[in-house]
């Protein structure tokens, strides 16, 4: 039996398992797109992934807009002094 999907296709879908369960649920319910989910994968922790997914959903952000928001979020995190 053959699956007939490229390695890249399969790898992209397996990568989605790295998303938090809440974000995976949003993807399953079509609240965010596959492209948005791939951008959200750039965020390492679950709570920030969920924040980005909710932002994308609420503001109807395209992938480029979402990338910009994520870059701003990570830039602010790096700039904040640690106590």
C-alpha positions in Angstrom: 0.0 0.0 0.0 1.3 3.5 -0.9 0.3 6.8 0.7 1.2 8.9 -2.4 2.1 12.0 -0.4 5.5 13.7 -0.6 7.9 13.6 2.3 7.5 17.3 2.7 3.7 17.0 3.0 4.0 14.3 5.6 6.7 16.2 7.5 4.6 19.4 7.5 1.6 17.5 9.0 3.8 15.7 11.6 5.3 19.1 12.7 1.8 20.2 13.6 2.0 17.8 16.6 4.5 20.2 18.1 1.6 22.7 18.6 -0.1 22.9 21.9 -3.3 20.8 22.2 -5.4 24.0 22.3 -3.9 25.2 19.0 -4.3 21.8 17.4 -7.9 21.9 18.4 -8.3 25.4 16.8 -6.8 24.0 13.6 -9.1 21.0 13.6 -12.1 23.3 14.0 -10.9 25.4 11.2 -10.5 28.4 13.5 -7.0 29.0 12.1 -5.5 27.9 8.8 -2.8 25.4 8.1 -0.5 28.3 7.0 -1.2 30.2 10.2 -0.4 27.0 12.2 2.9 26.7 10.4 3.8 30.2 11.4 2.7 29.6 15.0 5.2 26.6 15.1 7.9 29.2 15.3 6.8 29.9 18.9 8.4 27.5 21.3 5.9 27.5 24.2 2.3 26.5 24.3 0.8 29.6 26.1 2.4 31.9 23.6 1.3 29.7 20.7 -2.3 29.9 22.0 -2.0 33.7 22.3 -0.8 34.0 18.7 -3.5 31.6 17.4 -6.3 33.6 19.2 -4.9 36.8 17.8 -4.8 35.4 14.3 -8.4 34.2 14.7 -9.7 37.4 16.2 -8.0 39.8 13.8 -8.3 37.6 10.7 -4.5 37.9 10.2 -2.9 36.6 7.1 0.4 34.7 7.4 2.6 37.8 6.8 0.7 39.8 9.3 0.9 37.0 11.9 4.7 36.7 11.3 5.0 40.4 12.0 3.0 40.1 15.2 5.1 37.1 16.4 8.3 38.9 15.6 7.1 41.9 17.7 6.1 39.5 20.5 9.5 37.8 20.6 11.3 41.1 20.3 9.5 42.5 23.3 10.3 39.3 25.3 14.0 39.8 24.6 13.9 43.5 25.5 12.2 43.0 28.8 14.7 43.0 31.7 14.6 39.9 33.8 14.1 40.3 37.5 
